[in-house]
Every structure is written in structure tokens, then in C-alpha cells.
């Protein structure tokens, strides 16, 4: 390695500072390159970290783009409450697209398994097209799942919001290519190089407020497909599935029908960090039923427009 003349060897950014700097750079690059960006925001931990970084990137100016949430109708109430409080506190603009509205109009049909996560693609695609969003920030990370590991930080989508993993653009020296034709848009992933542990360590350092669902609590659950799922109006439990009250927490939250809880006593951020550091299973691999439908479940959904 060639030494830089005059450089101070004692000056080096810490790991979290490097990740934060990269994410802030990505937000600023996208805001400068695109006309109508939007940030996907559900109130979950990754979207809360993204929002925190976006606010840092543009302070003291107001955030230059709105938020968007595709509400499946089966989201955890405490997460939605946290979403709304956060939006109100920062005086942000939030677009909400409802999967239930599409079902009521007959444009989507309920799945036999009750999960609505795969049904988000059409409402998301139409919201992007109707609002003419040309860049969509998402909290996907490469450590979550192998299809997400294939994504570039700036990932092109065609006019149907579809993704072709064979046509990925090179991203050398943090140079991002946002070129797109009319009707196309770019998905932008500021947290691509973060891990679940990085996210939680950053939450601890920045004291980011999270929904209580991420910490150990008592909840009524039932067992299905090797996972503990929350009882609710979405269709569980079915006949023969018994509920029991357990002390659990959630590593990732989405549709109640496919987000599994884990047994846990981790009631603080530091306790969660210790738990994750000892885990050898990714958060989606451990707790997301929609990723277990097939070996390529996530990639198939992404090809259809899912985030």
C-alpha cells in the first residue's frame, strides 16, 4: 500500500462513521441527480435508520422528498402507530397506498395462505408511476438475503418496475449511474453495505427510538411452518393450531402473516446487540415465511416489482 505524503495516520473513521458517511453520500447524490425521489417508510427499524440518515444528510434544510408506505392491512398496530408519530414529529409528507383498497376494488385477490406481502408489488408500482417518482429509497441490505446481495446501490427498474439481475451497472469508486429512460426508475439502497448488527449498533449510538415490538414482550402466538406467528384477523390460527402466550421479540417486521417472532429476553438495545452477535441465522432466514416459499422466492418477487 502506498503511503499518502502528509497524511495523518492517526486519523481514521470508525466503522459506523464510514457506513454513515457512505449512506449520507448516497442520499445527497440521489437528491442531486433525480427530480422526484421518495423514501419507503414503514416504521420498522431499517426505515427508521434510513430516515435518521436522510435527516442528517440535509439538515438544517428540510428533507427534500416525501415518504411512501404500502400498507398491507396486516401490519402490526404498534409499528403503524410509531410510523405516524415519527412523521408528525418531523412534519414530513407521507403517501400511504393500501393493499386492502386494491382487494376491495377486485384488482387483487387474497392468497390462500393469507399473506399479503407478495401483493404489495402492484400498489407500489402504480404509486411510483402515478406520482412520477424516479428514485425510490429502500432499506434493503445485502446481508439479509441472497437476491438482495445481487443488488447494486443504484438499481434500475423498467417501466413495469421489474428488475433484471443480469443487467447490473458497475459501481466503481462510489460512482453511481442513475440514467434511466422515461417510465423507468431507480431503486436506491443506502444501507446495502450494512449488516443487522451494524444497524443495531447505530441505533444504540444515535439513540433512535424504535417500536416496542423489537424488544422482549409477552404476546399471544401460534406455531406454523416452524415459526411463531401472531394471532390476528388475517387468518390465524386455523383449526388445530393452538395459541400460547410467550416472551418474544421481532427481528424484522412486515405483514403479520409472515413475520415470525423469536423467543427472547432481550429487553434493551444492548441486550439485542448481544443476541444478534451470537446468532448465525439472518433475520429474514429466521423469521420471514414469505422467503421460505421457494429457493428463489425473494428474487421472483423482485423481478415482479417488489422491493
Secondary structure, DSSP 4 states (H G I P E B T S, - for coil): -PPPTT--TT----HHHHHHHHHHHHHHHHHHH-SSEEEE--SSHHHHHHHHHHHHHHTTSPPSSEEEEEE-S-B-HHHHHHHHHHHHHHT--EEEEEHHHHHHTTSS---TT---GGGHHHHHHHHHHHHT-SEEE----TTT-HHHHT--SEEEE-TT----TTS-----TT-------TT-EEEE-TTTT--HHHHHHHHHHHT----GGGS-EEEEEEEETTEEEE-BTTTBS-TT--EEEEEEE-SS-SBTTTB-BEE----SHHHHHHHHHH--S-HHHHHBGGGGSSTTHHHHHHHTT--
